[in-house]
């Protein structure tokens, strides 16, 4: 290597191999093809720089690689002969498992791998990583593990077109923000969870891992709840029922026949089966309507007085500000509220964090001079700026809050400007930050219009968290908070039989990701409901698995089917397909964009490449479809996700991409064009959520959608010309608890399922009041009546105990309930002083324990109970204090009198000849206790202070000192 010439360079270029090949000059070659638009150029520095300039001129991103030499280029040739001589001395053996070659991009033969010439080629020729990933997927591999210090290849591999269609997952082992052991074991666990066999004994802990199974038969206990059977013949009311009932009431035989799809003279024997079919369809539509939710905005109470801000606030702007007036107005609003403000460049943020320990950090991605977005990869540079800021603040380890101020990211009221989808990515990312970093993330604030500086009246109130909201729109003097409410059921949906009203019956229906699970289900429904031409696009096209059977099924339903291998992120390819369909007399009139890439990675490990790998298919595909096909479409439907609506842990990029889609549709509607965004919960039957993720979401209250109900909801939304709709099967009593376990949020309050600790305005606009909560956040069940009236059996028993017994019983109870939540046999396995986190508690277990204790005690406990009081002993103490306050008053006096009765009996039983020193200690303690009780309502006096001092001396006094004290205090000798 020492003989190699200097001056080489390697640069990553965001372009296709074909494009880069056309830009090459002498001295520069393609060194790697890592993906569809990920190519590395290597060679002489001037030649590579010429390629870089050409790429930048085309608007493409380039990144210089930090390498010592220009690998895989002609500059490596001086060392090849000597390298071959070294390899000739190496003993090669045939591999025991298949090896995919990065030289050929195919499975390598034993002859190749055992040949020195092959490894010489490896140094000089291009790395064909992208082709290699395709070869791996072609072998049926669905789980790929990256062995390396950082997850570099995971992000590149996950962006391969075949990953989603094959249901494959790329798993990293190590990362710069995860410990080596923890990261590696986590990767093994994820491999195991995906159904692969892991040899755990190879970790060297076989004795710890191996367990003898009991010889007796396992005891099976059924925990599933039986759903109540519906009453036969009863169907919930849906709007379509009015059509049939009116026809019956008016004796309209033709109308009735039309509703049931029969001829007017059909016999009764045909009517009854048709009624049954109609009834079942109405039940399906009723179930679909129950899935509907939508985002709304509510006016928040404005503080009567100016809200003060304290401490230092850092204001950071990505790049030079293009709207300096807004930056100045933001800084003035903070100063006027009492804050000390420093404007801080992103590059110097780490140093300033350590120097000033700020009260908060406010990022302004709305006004940076950086390009608003990286179009080719679908990245909003403002979202990346917020992600980098989170990494910086987290690494600095300071106690502060991060806020982001956007401009036109959301449409919060009538008259708002059309939302900016690129700014909306910041909101999608921020919702995930609130879940993953509840104490670090502050929230999201949006301003709107051409004069946003005039809308900062409520900025200080928002940053001071006076409203409890973390998603706020500032509009004039109004503060608006984001809420999720139940969606209205369409009341004037055109009848399915009137084909002219259904947009998909005219021209072609283009379904992106059409050969995938969601696209195929949508195509089936469209074929059943009159679609004449279905165009299914995907990267693999006709080569996709099971596509032949899908084509046959759709054709049997009367549809003409076209399956195309088309990258919808390629505007030229999409325009070519559009023109070809138009020339054939079937122009594209409806688009259903289902294509997308899902990936699980926490924000702490998410980098630019990983972000781009996820958002590109969703965002760039939607943007290109909008521009190439958008103006003439009767329906433009995008499949987004609930992750973009309220966030999902480990899905930051996915949430950002889906928030972009929702905003894109709102923008289209504001421009008078068609558009419907369906934010789906997980689908059953092979949707984007795998089996493990589906189980996790079920445990959190999010059930997988029945595909038939889902496509019925799709039809309802498109027929009704909905704009943005959330479609999900949610158990709100479960999800709302888990969603707020680490951080309160009013997002779900209008659904009436979250019992918040704060008072405020209910969903109907009426004032509400919560029970009075103490400093620990624990409050009673609503009434303030003292005593044990209406107390639970546990509280009644607990009240009758002495002080020491109360503490012991409550600690044991907390341990027992914690053990039950974890599935342990008894509370004896729980150590009272051991943190819940070490015991294996996650957010689900924390919610379960809180609910168990609420049921036992009748108390209203805060959502953050387990996290605020991290051990069973600490939790028992705060619950004991709340119970003691609740059973105060008359019942408290009764308890004291009961204790005195027991004390009196104990004193009477004391032997008169017992130890005089012991009797003296008893006498002094009783006297001091009486003194403190009599002076309880008075200011502390010297006498009470002396009594307390004497009491403190008792335990350490000798017998002689004790008798002197008794004689001095009471004149007893």
TIFITOR-117156 format. One record per residue (C-alpha): residue in one letter; x, y, z. Coordinates in steps of 0.5 Angstrom, whole numbers, padded with zeros to 4 digits, always signed. Layout:
N
aXYZ;...
END
This chain:
973
x+0000+0000+0000;x+0006+0005+0001;x+0008+0005-0006;x+0001+0007-0008;x+0001+0015-0011;x-0002+0020-0007;x-0008+0025-0009;x-0014+0020-0010;x-0021+0022-0008;x-0027+0018-0007;x-0034+0021-0007;x-0041+0019-0006;x-0046+0021-0011;x-0053+0021-0011;x-0055+0019-0018;x-0056+0012-0022;x-0050+0008-0025;x-0053+0010-0032;x-0052+0018-0030;x-0046+0017-0027;x-0043+0013-0033;x-0044+0019-0037;x-0041+0024-0033;x-0034+0020-0032;x-0028+0023-0035;x-0021+0020-0036;x-0018+0018-0029;x-0025+0017-0025;x-0029+0011-0025;x-0035+0008-0021;x-0032+0005-0015;x-0039+0002-0012;x-0046+0002-0014;x-0049+0001-0007;x-0056+0002-0009;x-0061+0005-0014;x-0059+0012-0013;x-0052+0011-0009;x-0046+0011-0013;x-0039+0012-0011;x-0034+0015-0016;x-0026+0014-0015;x-0020+0016-0018;x-0015+0022-0019;x-0017+0028-0015;x-0018+0033-0021;x-0022+0028-0025;x-0027+0026-0019;x-0028+0033-0018;x-0030+0034-0025;x-0035+0029-0024;x-0037+0032-0017;x-0038+0039-0021;x-0043+0036-0026;x-0047+0032-0021;x-0048+0039-0017;x-0050+0042-0023;x-0055+0037-0024;x-0058+0039-0017;x-0055+0032-0014;x-0052+0031-0007;x-0045+0029-0006;x-0041+0027+0000;x-0033+0026+0000;x-0031+0020+0003;x-0026+0020+0009;x-0021+0015+0006;x-0013+0014+0005;x-0013+0012-0002;x-0018+0012-0008;x-0020+0005-0007;x-0023+0001-0013;x-0020+0005-0018;x-0013+0005-0023;x-0009+0008-0017;x-0010+0001-0014;x-0006-0002-0020;x+0001-0001-0017;x+0000-0006-0011;x-0004-0011-0015;x+0002-0015-0017;x+0005-0016-0010;x-0002-0017-0007;x-0003-0023-0012;x+0004-0026-0009;x+0002-0025-0002;x-0005-0029-0004;x-0001-0034-0007;x+0001-0036+0000;x-0006-0036+0003;x-0009-0043+0004;x-0017-0042+0001;x-0022-0047+0003;x-0029-0047+0000;x-0035-0044+0004;x-0040-0047+0009;x-0045-0043+0007;x-0047-0039+0001;x-0043-0032+0000;x-0046-0027-0005;x-0040-0023-0008;x-0039-0016-0008;x-0035-0016-0015;x-0041-0020-0019;x-0047-0018-0015;x-0049-0026-0015;x-0048-0032-0011;x-0040-0034-0011;x-0038-0041-0013;x-0033-0044-0009;x-0028-0044-0015;x-0028-0036-0015;x-0027-0035-0007;x-0021-0040-0007;x-0018-0036-0013;x-0013-0031-0011;x-0015-0027-0018;x-0022-0026-0015;x-0019-0022-0009;x-0014-0018-0013;x-0021-0016-0017;x-0024-0015-0011;x-0019-0009-0010;x-0019-0006-0017;x-0026-0007-0019;x-0033-0004-0017;x-0037-0006-0011;x-0043-0008-0013;x-0047-0008-0006;x-0054-0006-0009;x-0054-0012-0014;x-0051-0016-0008;x-0057-0014-0004;x-0062-0016-0010;x-0058-0023-0010;x-0059-0024-0002;x-0067-0023-0003;x-0067-0027-0009;x-0065-0033-0005;x-0071-0032+0000;x-0067-0028+0005;x-0072-0024+0010;x-0067-0022+0015;x-0060-0019+0014;x-0056-0018+0020;x-0050-0013+0019;x-0044-0015+0023;x-0040-0008+0024;x-0038-0002+0029;x-0044+0002+0026;x-0050+0001+0022;x-0048+0004+0015;x-0050-0002+0011;x-0056-0003+0014;x-0059+0004+0012;x-0057+0003+0005;x-0059-0005+0004;x-0066-0002+0007;x-0067+0002+0001;x-0067-0003-0004;x-0073-0004-0008;x-0074-0011-0006;x-0074-0010+0001;x-0081-0008+0002;x-0084-0013-0003;x-0080-0019+0000;x-0082-0017+0007;x-0074-0017+0009;x-0071-0013+0015;x-0064-0011+0016;x-0062-0011+0023;x-0055-0007+0026;x-0051-0010+0031;x-0047-0004+0034;x-0048+0003+0034;x-0044+0009+0036;x-0050+0011+0041;x-0051+0004+0044;x-0046-0001+0048;x-0043-0006+0045;x-0046-0012+0049;x-0053-0009+0049;x-0053-0007+0042;x-0050-0014+0040;x-0055-0018+0044;x-0061-0013+0042;x-0059-0016+0035;x-0059-0023+0037;x-0066-0022+0040;x-0069-0019+0034;x-0067-0025+0030;x-0070-0029+0035;x-0076-0025+0035;x-0077-0026+0027;x-0077-0034+0028;x-0070-0035+0027;x-0066-0040+0031;x-0060-0037+0036;x-0055-0041+0039;x-0055-0038+0046;x-0051-0043+0049;x-0045-0040+0045;x-0045-0034+0049;x-0041-0038+0055;x-0047-0038+0060;x-0050-0045+0058;x-0051-0046+0066;x-0055-0040+0066;x-0059-0041+0060;x-0061-0048+0061;x-0067-0050+0065;x-0070-0057+0067;x-0077-0057+0065;x-0082-0059+0071;x-0084-0066+0070;x-0092-0065+0072;x-0096-0063+0066;x-0097-0055+0065;x-0102-0052+0068;x-0106-0048+0062;x-0110-0042+0064;x-0114-0038+0059;x-0114-0030+0060;x-0118-0028+0053;x-0124-0024+0054;x-0130-0027+0051;x-0133-0022+0046;x-0141-0021+0047;x-0145-0024+0042;x-0149-0019+0038;x-0156-0020+0038;x-0158-0024+0032;x-0161-0019+0026;x-0159-0013+0029;x-0155-0008+0025;x-0152-0001+0028;x-0155+0004+0024;x-0151+0007+0018;x-0154+0012+0013;x-0155+0007+0007;x-0161+0004+0011;x-0165+0010+0010;x-0165+0009+0003;x-0168+0002+0004;x-0173+0004+0010;x-0176+0010+0006;x-0177+0005+0000;x-0181+0000+0004;x-0185+0006+0008;x-0187+0009+0001;x-0188+0002-0002;x-0183+0004-0008;x-0182-0003-0011;x-0177+0000-0016;x-0173+0003-0011;x-0173-0003-0006;x-0170-0007-0012;x-0165-0002-0014;x-0162-0002-0007;x-0162-0009-0007;x-0159-0010-0014;x-0165-0014-0016;x-0170-0013-0022;x-0177-0010-0021;x-0181-0016-0021;x-0176-0021-0017;x-0180-0026-0013;x-0180-0026-0006;x-0175-0032-0006;x-0170-0027-0009;x-0171-0022-0004;x-0170-0025+0002;x-0163-0027+0000;x-0161-0020-0003;x-0164-0017+0004;x-0159-0022+0008;x-0153-0020+0003;x-0155-0012+0004;x-0155-0013+0011;x-0148-0016+0012;x-0146-0011+0007;x-0149-0005+0012;x-0145-0009+0018;x-0139-0008+0014;x-0140-0001+0013;x-0142+0000+0020;x-0135-0003+0022;x-0131+0001+0017;x-0135+0008+0020;x-0133+0006+0027;x-0125+0007+0025;x-0126+0014+0023;x-0122+0020+0026;x-0119+0026+0024;x-0115+0032+0027;x-0118+0038+0030;x-0116+0044+0033;x-0118+0047+0040;x-0117+0054+0042;x-0113+0054+0049;x-0114+0059+0055;x-0110+0065+0054;x-0107+0067+0060;x-0109+0074+0064;x-0102+0076+0065;x-0096+0076+0061;x-0092+0069+0062;x-0085+0070+0065;x-0079+0066+0062;x-0073+0065+0066;x-0066+0063+0065;x-0062+0063+0058;x-0065+0061+0052;x-0061+0059+0046;x-0064+0061+0039;x-0061+0057+0033;x-0063+0058+0026;x-0060+0052+0021;x-0056+0057+0016;x-0057+0064+0015;x-0064+0067+0016;x-0068+0069+0010;x-0073+0072+0014;x-0069+0076+0019;x-0075+0080+0022;x-0078+0073+0024;x-0072+0071+0028;x-0071+0078+0031;x-0079+0078+0033;x-0078+0071+0036;x-0072+0074+0040;x-0076+0080+0042;x-0082+0076+0045;x-0077+0072+0049;x-0073+0078+0052;x-0080+0081+0053;x-0082+0075+0057;x-0076+0076+0062;x-0071+0071+0058;x-0064+0072+0057;x-0063+0070+0049;x-0057+0068+0045;x-0057+0067+0038;x-0053+0060+0037;x-0050+0057+0030;x-0051+0050+0030;x-0044+0049+0030;x-0042+0052+0036;x-0048+0049+0040;x-0045+0044+0044;x-0040+0049+0047;x-0045+0054+0049;x-0050+0048+0052;x-0044+0047+0057;x-0042+0054+0058;x-0049+0057+0060;x-0054+0051+0061;x-0060+0054+0058;x-0067+0053+0060;x-0069+0052+0053;x-0067+0051+0046;x-0071+0054+0040;x-0070+0052+0033;x-0072+0056+0027;x-0072+0051+0021;x-0078+0055+0018;x-0073+0061+0017;x-0066+0058+0015;x-0063+0059+0008;x-0061+0052+0007;x-0065+0049+0001;x-0072+0048+0004;x-0071+0040+0002;x-0067+0035-0002;x-0072+0033-0007;x-0068+0027-0010;x-0069+0024-0003;x-0075+0027+0000;x-0071+0030+0006;x-0074+0036+0009;x-0067+0040+0011;x-0071+0043+0017;x-0073+0036+0020;x-0065+0034+0019;x-0063+0040+0023;x-0068+0038+0029;x-0065+0031+0029;x-0058+0034+0029;x-0060+0039+0035;x-0063+0033+0039;x-0057+0029+0038;x-0052+0035+0040;x-0057+0036+0046;x-0057+0029+0048;x-0050+0028+0048;x-0048+0034+0052;x-0052+0031+0057;x-0055+0038+0060;x-0062+0039+0063;x-0066+0043+0058;x-0072+0043+0053;x-0072+0043+0045;x-0077+0047+0042;x-0078+0047+0034;x-0082+0053+0031;x-0084+0052+0024;x-0088+0056+0019;x-0094+0054+0015;x-0093+0047+0017;x-0100+0045+0019;x-0107+0048+0017;x-0110+0050+0024;x-0116+0054+0022;x-0120+0057+0016;x-0116+0062+0012;x-0110+0059+0014;x-0105+0058+0008;x-0104+0051+0005;x-0099+0047+0009;x-0092+0046+0007;x-0091+0039+0007;x-0083+0040+0008;x-0085+0044+0014;x-0090+0038+0016;x-0084+0033+0016;x-0081+0037+0022;x-0088+0036+0026;x-0088+0028+0024;x-0081+0028+0027;x-0083+0032+0033;x-0088+0027+0035;x-0084+0022+0036;x-0079+0026+0039;x-0084+0027+0045;x-0085+0019+0046;x-0077+0017+0045;x-0075+0023+0049;x-0080+0026+0054;x-0076+0030+0058;x-0072+0033+0053;x-0077+0035+0048;x-0081+0041+0049;x-0086+0041+0043;x-0088+0044+0036;x-0090+0051+0035;x-0093+0054+0028;x-0094+0061+0026;x-0097+0062+0019;x-0098+0067+0013;x-0094+0073+0011;x-0093+0076+0017;x-0092+0071+0022;x-0088+0076+0027;x-0095+0079+0029;x-0097+0072+0031;x-0092+0071+0037;x-0096+0074+0043;x-0097+0067+0046;x-0090+0065+0044;x-0088+0065+0052;x-0094+0062+0054;x-0093+0056+0050;x-0086+0055+0052;x-0087+0056+0059;x-0092+0050+0058;x-0098+0054+0061;x-0103+0050+0057;x-0100+0043+0058;x-0100+0043+0050;x-0094+0041+0046;x-0097+0042+0039;x-0099+0049+0038;x-0101+0054+0033;x-0100+0061+0034;x-0106+0065+0030;x-0106+0072+0032;x-0107+0073+0039;x-0110+0066+0039;x-0107+0059+0042;x-0109+0053+0038;x-0108+0046+0041;x-0108+0040+0036;x-0113+0034+0038;x-0116+0028+0035;x-0123+0027+0035;x-0128+0022+0032;x-0129+0023+0025;x-0136+0024+0022;x-0140+0019+0018;x-0141+0020+0011;x-0148+0022+0010;x-0149+0023+0003;x-0144+0018+0000;x-0146+0016-0007;x-0149+0009-0008;x-0144+0004-0011;x-0149+0002-0016;x-0149+0009-0020;x-0142+0007-0023;x-0141+0014-0026;x-0140+0017-0019;x-0134+0013-0018;x-0128+0016-0020;x-0125+0009-0021;x-0129+0007-0026;x-0127+0012-0031;x-0120+0011-0035;x-0114+0007-0031;x-0113+0006-0024;x-0106+0007-0022;x-0104+0003-0016;x-0096+0004-0013;x-0094-0002-0009;x-0099-0005-0013;x-0096-0012-0012;x-0095-0011-0005;x-0100-0013+0001;x-0104-0007+0001;x-0104-0005-0006;x-0107-0012-0008;x-0112-0012-0003;x-0114-0005-0006;x-0114-0008-0013;x-0119-0013-0011;x-0124-0008-0008;x-0123-0004-0014;x-0124-0010-0019;x-0130-0012-0015;x-0133-0005-0015;x-0133-0003-0022;x-0126-0001-0024;x-0124-0003-0031;x-0117-0002-0032;x-0112-0003-0026;x-0105-0001-0027;x-0100-0004-0022;x-0093-0001-0021;x-0088-0004-0017;x-0080-0004-0017;x-0081-0012-0019;x-0087-0011-0023;x-0088-0018-0027;x-0083-0021-0023;x-0086-0020-0016;x-0088-0026-0012;x-0095-0029-0014;x-0097-0023-0019;x-0099-0028-0024;x-0105-0031-0019;x-0107-0024-0017;x-0107-0022-0025;x-0112-0028-0026;x-0116-0026-0020;x-0117-0019-0022;x-0119-0021-0029;x-0124-0026-0027;x-0127-0020-0024;x-0128-0016-0030;x-0122-0012-0030;x-0116-0011-0035;x-0110-0011-0031;x-0103-0008-0033;x-0097-0010-0029;x-0091-0005-0030;x-0084-0005-0027;x-0084+0003-0026;x-0080+0007-0021;x-0085+0012-0019;x-0080+0017-0016;x-0077+0017-0023;x-0081+0023-0027;x-0079+0021-0034;x-0081+0013-0033;x-0088+0015-0030;x-0089+0020-0035;x-0087+0015-0041;x-0092+0010-0037;x-0098+0016-0037;x-0097+0017-0044;x-0097+0010-0046;x-0104+0009-0042;x-0107+0015-0045;x-0105+0013-0052;x-0108+0006-0051;x-0115+0010-0049;x-0114+0009-0042;x-0111+0015-0039;x-0110+0015-0031;x-0116+0018-0028;x-0115+0015-0021;x-0108+0014-0017;x-0107+0010-0010;x-0100+0011-0007;x-0099+0005-0003;x-0091+0004-0004;x-0087+0006+0002;x-0081+0003+0007;x-0082+0002+0014;x-0076+0002+0019;x-0075+0001+0026;x-0069+0006+0029;x-0069+0010+0035;x-0068+0018+0034;x-0061+0017+0037;x-0059+0012+0032;x-0062+0015+0026;x-0058+0019+0021;x-0059+0023+0015;x-0058+0016+0010;x-0062+0012+0015;x-0068+0018+0014;x-0067+0018+0007;x-0068+0011+0006;x-0075+0011+0009;x-0078+0017+0007;x-0076+0017-0001;x-0081+0012-0003;x-0086+0015+0000;x-0085+0023-0001;x-0081+0023-0007;x-0086+0018-0010;x-0092+0022-0008;x-0089+0029-0010;x-0087+0026-0017;x-0094+0023-0018;x-0097+0030-0016;x-0093+0033-0021;x-0094+0028-0027;x-0101+0026-0026;x-0104+0031-0021;x-0108+0036-0025;x-0112+0031-0029;x-0114+0026-0023;x-0121+0025-0021;x-0118+0022-0015;x-0111+0022-0012;x-0111+0018-0006;x-0105+0017-0001;x-0104+0011+0004;x-0100+0015+0010;x-0100+0012+0017;x-0102+0014+0024;x-0095+0014+0026;x-0095+0021+0022;x-0101+0023+0026;x-0099+0022+0033;x-0092+0019+0033;x-0089+0012+0034;x-0083+0010+0038;x-0077+0008+0033;x-0081+0011+0027;x-0078+0018+0027;x-0077+0018+0019;x-0083+0014+0018;x-0087+0019+0022;x-0084+0025+0018;x-0085+0022+0011;x-0093+0020+0013;x-0094+0027+0016;x-0091+0030+0009;x-0096+0026+0005;x-0102+0028+0010;x-0100+0036+0008;x-0099+0035+0001;x-0106+0032+0000;x-0108+0039+0005;x-0104+0043+0000;x-0108+0040-0006;x-0115+0041-0003;x-0113+0048-0002;x-0111+0049-0009;x-0118+0046-0011;x-0115+0039-0014;x-0117+0032-0012;x-0114+0029-0006;x-0115+0024+0000;x-0110+0022+0005;x-0112+0016+0009;x-0108+0015+0015;x-0108+0007+0017;x-0107+0003+0023;x-0104-0003+0022;x-0107-0008+0017;x-0108-0015+0018;x-0106-0020+0012;x-0099-0018+0011;x-0099-0011+0011;x-0093-0007+0013;x-0093-0009+0020;x-0090-0016+0021;x-0092-0021+0026;x-0088-0018+0032;x-0090-0011+0031;x-0097-0013+0030;x-0097-0016+0037;x-0093-0010+0040;x-0098-0005+0038;x-0104-0010+0040;x-0101-0010+0047;x-0101-0002+0046;x-0109-0002+0044;x-0108-0002+0037;x-0111-0008+0033;x-0109-0010+0026;x-0115-0008+0021;x-0119-0013+0018;x-0117-0012+0010;x-0124-0013+0008;x-0126-0007+0013;x-0120-0003+0011;x-0122-0003+0004;x-0129-0002+0005;x-0127+0004+0009;x-0123+0006+0003;x-0129+0006-0001;x-0133+0010+0004;x-0127+0016+0004;x-0126+0016-0003;x-0134+0016-0005;x-0135+0022+0000;x-0129+0026-0003;x-0126+0026+0004;x-0119+0030+0005;x-0115+0027+0011;x-0118+0021+0015;x-0115+0017+0020;x-0117+0010+0020;x-0115+0005+0026;x-0118+0000+0031;x-0116+0003+0037;x-0117+0001+0045;x-0117+0008+0047;x-0117+0006+0055;x-0111+0002+0053;x-0107+0007+0048;x-0109+0013+0052;x-0106+0011+0058;x-0099+0008+0055;x-0099+0014+0051;x-0098+0019+0057;x-0095+0014+0062;x-0088+0018+0061;x-0091+0025+0059;x-0098+0028+0059;x-0101+0030+0053;x-0108+0033+0051;x-0108+0030+0044;x-0113+0025+0046;x-0118+0028+0051;x-0124+0029+0046;x-0124+0022+0046;x-0127+0022+0053;x-0122+0016+0055;x-0116+0020+0059;x-0117+0022+0066;x-0113+0028+0066;x-0110+0031+0073;x-0112+0038+0070;x-0118+0042+0070;x-0120+0045+0063;x-0125+0045+0058;x-0128+0039+0056;x-0130+0036+0049;x-0137+0039+0049;x-0134+0046+0051;x-0136+0046+0058;x-0132+0047+0064;x-0129+0041+0068;x-0125+0040+0074;x-0120+0035+0076;x-0120+0032+0084;x-0115+0036+0088;x-0108+0033+0087;x-0102+0033+0092;x-0095+0035+0090;x-0094+0028+0089;x-0100+0028+0083;x-0104+0023+0087;x-0111+0025+0088;x-0118+0022+0091;x-0123+0019+0087;x-0127+0025+0086;x-0130+0027+0093;x-0127+0030+0098;x-0131+0027+0104;x-0126+0025+0109;x-0127+0018+0112;x-0127+0011+0110;x-0135+0012+0107;x-0135+0008+0100;x-0127+0006+0101;x-0125-0001+0098;x-0124-0007+0102;x-0117-0006+0102;x-0117+0001+0105;x-0122-0001+0110;x-0117-0006+0112;x-0111-0002+0112;x-0114+0004+0116;x-0115-0001+0122;x-0108-0003+0122;x-0103+0001+0126;x-0097+0006+0123;x-0092+0000+0123;x-0097-0005+0120;x-0099+0000+0115;x-0093+0001+0112;x-0091-0006+0112;x-0097-0008+0109;x-0097-0003+0103;x-0090-0005+0101;x-0092-0012+0101;x-0098-0010+0097;x-0094-0006+0092;x-0089-0012+0091;x-0095-0017+0090;x-0098-0013+0085;x-0092-0011+0081;x-0090-0019+0081;x-0097-0020+0078;x-0096-0015+0073;x-0090-0018+0071;x-0093-0025+0071;x-0089-0028+0078;x-0091-0033+0082;x-0091-0028+0089;x-0089-0022+0091;x-0083-0025+0095;x-0079-0025+0088;x-0080-0017+0088;x-0074-0013+0092;x-0078-0007+0095;x-0071-0002+0094;x-0070-0005+0087;x-0072+0000+0081;x-0078-0002+0077;x-0073-0001+0071;x-0069-0007+0073;x-0075-0011+0075;x-0077-0011+0068;x-0082-0006+0068;x-0083-0002+0061;x-0089+0003+0060;x-0094-0003+0059;x-0092-0006+0066;x-0092+0001+0069;x-0100+0002+0066;x-0102-0004+0069;x-0099-0003+0076;x-0102+0004+0076;x-0109+0001+0074;x-0108-0005+0079;x-0107+0000+0085;x-0112+0005+0083;x-0117-0001+0083;x-0115-0003+0090;x-0114+0004+0093;x-0120+0008+0090;x-0114+0013+0089;x-0113+0017+0082;x-0106+0016+0081;x-0102+0020+0076;x-0100+0017+0069;x-0092+0018+0071;x-0093+0014+0078;x-0088+0009+0077;x-0083+0013+0074;x-0083+0019+0079;x-0083+0014+0085;x-0078+0009+0082;x-0078+0003+0087;x-0084-0001+0090;x-0082+0002+0097;x-0082+0009+0095;x-0088+0008+0091;x-0091+0005+0097;x-0090+0011+0101;x-0093+0016+0097;x-0099+0012+0096;x-0099+0011+0104;x-0099+0019+0104;x-0105+0019+0100;x-0109+0014+0103;x-0107+0017+0110;x-0110+0024+0108;x-0116+0021+0105;x-0118+0017+0111;x-0117+0023+0115;x-0122+0027+0119;x-0127+0023+0123;x-0124+0017+0121;x-0117+0019+0123;x-0119+0021+0130;x-0123+0014+0131;x-0116+0010+0128;x-0112+0014+0134;x-0117+0012+0139;x-0117+0005+0137;x-0109+0006+0138;x-0110+0009+0145;x-0115+0003+0147;x-0109-0002+0145;x-0104+0002+0148;x-0108+0003+0155;x-0109-0005+0155;x-0101-0006+0154;x-0100-0001+0159;x-0105-0005+0164;x-0101-0011+0162;x-0094-0009+0164;x-0091-0012+0170;x-0091-0007+0176;x-0084-0010+0178;x-0081-0009+0171;x-0075-0005+0169;x-0075+0002+0172;x-0071+0005+0166;x-0076+0002+0161;x-0082+0005+0165;x-0078+0011+0165;x-0077+0011+0158;x-0085+0010+0157;x-0087+0015+0162;x-0082+0021+0158;x-0085+0019+0151;x-0092+0019+0153;x-0091+0026+0156;x-0087+0029+0150;x-0093+0026+0146;x-0098+0029+0150;x-0095+0036+0150;x-0094+0036+0142;x-0101+0034+0141;x-0104+0039+0146;x-0099+0045+0142;x-0101+0042+0135;x-0105+0048+0133;x-0100+0053+0136;x-0093+0056+0134;x-0087+0052+0136;x-0085+0054+0143;x-0079+0053+0147;x-0083+0048+0152;x-0085+0044+0145;x-0078+0044+0143;x-0075+0042+0150;x-0080+0036+0149;x-0077+0034+0143;x-0070+0035+0145;x-0071+0030+0151;x-0075+0025+0147;x-0069+0025+0142;x-0064+0024+0148;x-0068+0018+0151;x-0065+0012+0146;x-0058+0014+0148;x-0059+0016+0155;x-0055+0011+0160;x-0060+0009+0166;x-0056+0014+0171;x-0058+0019+0166;x-0065+0017+0165;x-0066+0017+0173;x-0063+0024+0173;x-0068+0027+0167;x-0074+0024+0170;x-0072+0027+0177;x-0071+0034+0174;x-0077+0033+0169;x-0082+0030+0174;x-0079+0031+0181;x-0079+0023+0182;x-0074+0020+0186;
END
